[in-house]
Amino acid sequence: MTLSPPVAPGLPVLGNALRMMGDVQQFLVDTYREMGPVFRVRALNQAFVIMAGEQANRFLLERGDEVFSSEESFGGLNREFGMRVHVLRGRPHRHLRKVLATGLSRDLLAARWDEVAARTAFLLKEWPAQPAVPVVDRFQRLAAAQLSIAFTGADSAARFDTLRSAFELVLDVTIAGKWPAVALRRPAYRRARAEIHAFARAALEERAAHPQPGPPDLLDRALVAKDENGNPYPIEVRAGMALQGYFAGINTVAYLYSFMLYALLKHPSVLARVAAEVGDEPLTFDRLRHLPALRGLVLETLRVYPPAPGSARTVLEGFDFEGFRVEPGRRVLVATSVPHQLAEHFPDPDRFDIDRDFTAARKASVYAPFSVGSHTCLGAGMTEVLAVATTAMLVQQLTITMPDRPLRITATPGPNPGKHFKVAASHRR
């Protein structure tokens, strides 16, 4: 008889909640080392089977579409904001991903690089005006501006606070289980949701009435998008596509920027290499491809501080994994970034090394900062390019100092340095 996965030790009532609300990546790595590649955790009213290690990543890559659904975890983004790509499976999913990918390309960033760079420089120049800069908040605002300009041609700054609060509430309710579903019925949230829907539809109407020159962006693609059977997507799905460009992904991008800044401050020798490499030359888009130290910083930061350490799914078809049975209906978290901290994949994993070669690890799917398989983050490539660009501009423009306090990672809505991560900034002379 096949056994159910063992239960990870935890506190009465709280279960594993406290550790999972903090540095969830370290919790997953520690528990994997203690209990093996499959175990159960509980966090208040949430219960998950955790699958971790190289074989778990391989399982998600090879059998994820067959046995898992993402409806329970990500259905809120679809129900609330029309982001259908997160819940589809099979051919419909592959088709919509392809449509979205054409509107999230690096070519758009290249075409609009001058506007993105100018907005980035402007927002970074504001940092020295504050005695203590709240890093995550400022990088969220910066990422939202960069992504919306690149993908839609217009900055969404005027609606940033509305967008952020609404999206994060949906994630906290539907994925983290931090709040009950009734939170999505509150009048303030319903007003914000209606405003966001109106904003997305107005953006599409404006683009239809006034086409722009240059390569087609996400708004252009959404206006003419058709499903896998050749039928136009309904308006709510096309509005959801527009919102992907205005806001989806800003947390992941901002958290990466924040951890990169922390890594530079923690490792002065890395900062010195990056600063020397960047120099004072203008940062053209073509030059971004020729900054190996910065590129290494991005990849190593994603290894040590993965902004998406796991992929949440629900089991459709029961299966056996590593000697244990996982039954239908179980919620599963495939902890795709656990191999990042394992010596068999990354020698001396506790050492921050921007000269690591990630080629073999990528091919083996043990380097997976953006998950693996059919639901790999569509904006992964763009995120890496923007991270190089943003950090290069920050190093050129600002001198940053940080209070001598340990990093305190929080996991809501995703792993990030939290509101207590603040720095002092001054203009470089």
C-alpha angles and dihedrals in degrees: 000000000000114000129225115249115275120260119249114235113260146154125284111270093352095059108180094336099116095053093041091052089056127039095352093173092059091046091053093048094047093048092046089055091048101041108019134240100324130038142138127251134187128205112181104294095352124091125185140176107225118212114189142167135046095308092051091055090047091050092052091048096048105030106017096103090048102051107020138070126194095199097102094047101039103019090101091067089053097043095044102035109014094249093151097165091077094064106034124103136200122355097355089053095047091049096050091045089054091050092049093045091060089058096045099053130138087238088073091053090049092050093049099033095118092056093044092047093048093051091046092051091048094051093046091052088062093062098083090057089074124068091215117024114210096223102198094047093048093047092049090055091046094048092049090053093047096047096044093049093047097044103032106016094240134087114240094201094120090064098034098113093047092048095046097048094046097046094045092049091053091050092047091051102041104031109020096033088218092138132027120255090255087075088075090062095060113121094234091055093044090053091049091048092051090049091051093050091049090048093053094047092047090052090054092047091049092051092047090053095042114030116197129224121245132050115340112267132200094282091052091049093047093053093060100027118137130188127244090279095052096257120132113256114248116261094257091058093047089049088050089053089054091051090053086065097043100046121346111113099021093117093053091047095045093047090052091051090049095050091046090055090048090050091052092051092046094048110044092180090059091048090052092052093047093047092050091049094049095045118164099297118123113270103236117180091249091054091059089074092059102058105097097170091053091045089052090049091055094049095044092047089052089052097049099033107027109188091208107036096173148015117237117215142157121233115246098173122029117242144175119245126181092338097314134099122236110196130213114272094032117131110232133195112199100205095213096174098054091095088061089077098042118105093215088067102028116027114226091006094186091063116092102226121172091187096068117129108230097180098101093039091054092051091049091048092235091115100065114149090152097039125254136260131027095337096054109142110277092213098051095112093045091048092056093049093048091048091056092047097046095047091046091053092045092052091048096049108032145044109214129199127182132204113254098257132121120260112263110202121201125192103213118137088344135341109295140145090258134222092300092068101099131156140189116239134195132177115262114246 
